[in-house]
Amino acid sequence: MKALVLHHEKCTGCSLCELICGLAHFKENNPKKSAIHINRKFPEPGVFEIRVCNQCGRCEEACPSEAISRKDEVYIIDPEKCTFCGICIEKCPSHVLFTHKGLSYPIKCDLCGECVQVCTPEAISWSD
Amino acid sequence: MFGYGGKILRVNLTNRKIESEDLDPQLAKEWLGGRGFVAKVLYDELSRGVDPLDPGNKLVIATGPLSGTFWPSAAKIVFGTKSPLTKGYADSNLGGFLMAELKYAGYDLIILEGASKEPLYLFIDDDVAELRDASRYWGKGALDSERELKDEIGESFQFATIGPAGEHLVRYANINHDFGRQAGRCGMGAVMGSKGLKAIAVHGTGGIPLYDSDGLIQITQAALRHITSQPYFKRFRLYGTTDITDWCQGMGVLPTRNFTYGDYDKEDKLAPEPMREKILVRDKACFACPLNCGNYTHSKKYGTYIDGPEYETIGMLGSNCLLEDIEDVQYLNYLCDNYGMDTIGFGGTIAFTMECLEKGILKKEELEGIDLRFGNLEAIKAILKKTAGQKGIGKLLAEGSKSMAEKLGKNSDAFAIHVKGLEFSAYECRGAPAMLLSFMTSDIGAQHTRSWAIVQDMDMGRDNIQGRATLVKELQTLRPLMEMFGVCRFPWLEVKLDFGEYVRAFNAVTGFGYGKEELFRISEKVWNLTRAFWAREVGDFGRKYDLPPGRVYEPVPSGPAKGMHLTEEKVNQMLDEYYELRGWNENGIPTEAKLRELGLEEVAEDLKKLGKA
């Protein structure tokens, strides 16, 4: 099964993944509109943590509006059906459904793989 | 406007009035951004003769059109002011994430005016901008304040902070961001401190409008492929700027013992490998940067975390002060960062002070009993603390080496290693004439980044001065464009990303459709404007301000550059050639014809009125 593998220790925190995600999905140069985010813990201990959906499907189970559906190995949010009730965000065990004040639905990874292409330290890769 | 946030934030610290103005499209078209904006605003808005630490001085903070975009290493923001260290034009830039955040909040420029008696910080969250009380942060370290502000306001905010050195107006105090990126040079932190501004907090959620977003994606992806396919990419990623340390040692250009020597017998203790083996935590990048030159380190011995040390710090605090352990350099780097003080300026000043003590120009009693011998870490630490707090003898050091030499006399100016009052970056230049000419003519004083010509020097023959003026002028024209675009130079410099690609990216972002020649003309215009600023502000400004310290005429005593030195004749010949290429008179002042040719008619009038052009 196709999946993203995260090597947090290789991440340099450059944000190119966040940038390309926003450009690819919203045609905007805006890393705040991204389905992938990097947590930064500085100055101590000095680590980056890459946060992105692992397609566990708990959001689909939780959604009361049937706005989330599975297509192959990916769970996708339908903005038309989404009521932005926030239940999926609460239920997400990895806290990787993100919001942006300009959008009325959560941003979720659709495994497009654009981030893998631009990750020069190879901190994000495919499982196969 | 494509590529720009579109707004200017004008903040008056005296009456606490904050105004948002629209960015004039003409300003963008004629001055691009970053350093171009800084130069234009300072020239136009500062009253002639203003004291750098007076409320009438301004601190200008500018992004460029590429800052915060997808373009590789689009991570520069420029701070500019009239320098309290040099009394002339100054700008200094930093990487990290501040530039992107500011653009996402919609701002290209912040202009800080006036001064507050109470400590404040500037809070920006998209459209909200306000001044808030910072009294609980005043007195705290620049790194410590950043952490505490993040805890208070939010991890998603980006910060610029000053430390005690800035609060106490140390003339080479800097501005910190992202736990170890600094606008290091010329005393930006002192000007911020003089305004009572402890920090700036920024958060933005908007995007940057692009003229041709598909085009930018394409050009950037091609650039990333180019960068990662270069042989030097892997090594530069590992070592960053520290990779040059061994090379400098081998060429005899590593400043050692206050620039007396060009190589250091303990260099292997400071070289890049021991740093990675002993103290590296991880590789760390600025915004959108595939090169991640940052080495984030932790010293177990001292319990300190910092981004670095960079090569410049290894040279200025390591070999130049004769420290023998990379962990000691890391620790001193941490102390400087947290005090909020430039490691280059302090490194140059402390090495000068050590030589003064050695030569008997300063007595141990005058140093309050501190045994400031080369290599004495404890003594350096003690002096550093006094300097950051302007206590006792620290008041003298806090002025920088030029001012110290003027006060101490006894020909100490011969080994006060600065130009225009700004201490040399870490390159010993007696066998590197183009690098020396770069230091001499840089428009902020002896800083390396305007024209980093030292590699070319080795190819051109170290004992002649041919072609140096041409080379330096070319570099000084291309390189500063990076800080007008708002990007880092390293992809171009280190892994040979062609400048033409930058021009394509600039046009994809802005839609201006400029060619190289047009951009070079703008860069030359900025260079002439900053030169005119010096001529306007400094009464007797001219050739003598471009001259290097006497040490460059003493032969290098030993090592790979043994015997190399400049002569006054060669130095003046380089200046003659350089002034002629620039269209300046024999005293180094832009001619009326040159200024008019560049469209700087009003500047030509100003200098004429002053009897200079």
Contacts between the chains, C-beta under 8 A, distances in Angstrom:
chain1	res1	chain2	res2	distance
A	9	B	282	7.2
A	12	B	282	7.6
A	12	B	283	5.0
A	12	B	284	5.8
A	12	B	285	3.8
A	12	B	289	7.8
A	12	B	292	4.0
A	12	B	294	7.8
A	13	B	284	6.1
A	13	B	285	5.7
A	14	B	285	3.8
A	14	B	286	7.3
A	14	B	287	6.9
A	14	B	288	6.1
A	14	B	289	5.2
A	14	B	290	6.8
A	14	B	292	6.5
A	15	B	97	7.5
A	15	B	100	7.7
A	15	B	287	5.6
A	15	B	288	6.0
A	16	B	70	7.6
A	16	B	224	7.9
A	16	B	288	5.7
A	16	B	290	6.9
A	19	B	70	4.8
A	19	B	288	6.2
A	20	B	70	6.9
A	20	B	217	7.7
A	22	B	207	7.1
A	23	B	70	6.2
A	23	B	213	6.6
A	23	B	217	6.0
A	26	B	207	7.9
A	27	B	213	5.9
A	28	B	207	3.9
A	29	B	68	7.4
A	29	B	69	5.4
A	29	B	70	6.0
A	29	B	207	5.2
A	29	B	208	4.4
A	29	B	209	7.8
A	29	B	210	5.5
A	29	B	213	6.9
A	29	B	216	7.7
A	30	B	104	6.8
A	30	B	205	7.7
A	30	B	206	6.9
A	30	B	207	3.2
A	30	B	208	7.2
A	31	B	100	7.5
A	32	B	104	6.5
A	32	B	204	7.8
A	32	B	205	4.9
A	32	B	207	7.9
A	33	B	207	7.1
A	39	B	155	7.9
A	40	B	155	7.2
A	42	B	147	8.0
A	42	B	178	7.6
A	42	B	179	4.8
A	42	B	296	7.9
A	42	B	305	7.7
A	43	B	143	6.2
A	43	B	147	6.4
A	43	B	179	4.6
A	43	B	180	7.9
A	43	B	305	4.3
A	43	B	306	7.6
A	44	B	305	5.5
A	45	B	281	7.5
A	45	B	305	8.0
A	46	B	281	4.5
A	46	B	282	6.0
A	46	B	284	7.7
A	46	B	296	5.0
A	46	B	298	6.8
A	46	B	305	5.8
A	47	B	282	7.2
A	48	B	282	7.6
A	100	B	205	6.6
A	101	B	205	5.7
A	102	B	205	7.2
A	117	B	221	7.3
A	118	B	221	7.4
A	118	B	224	6.2
A	120	B	224	6.5
A	120	B	227	7.4
A	120	B	228	5.5
A	120	B	290	3.9
A	121	B	237	7.6
A	121	B	283	7.0
A	121	B	292	6.7
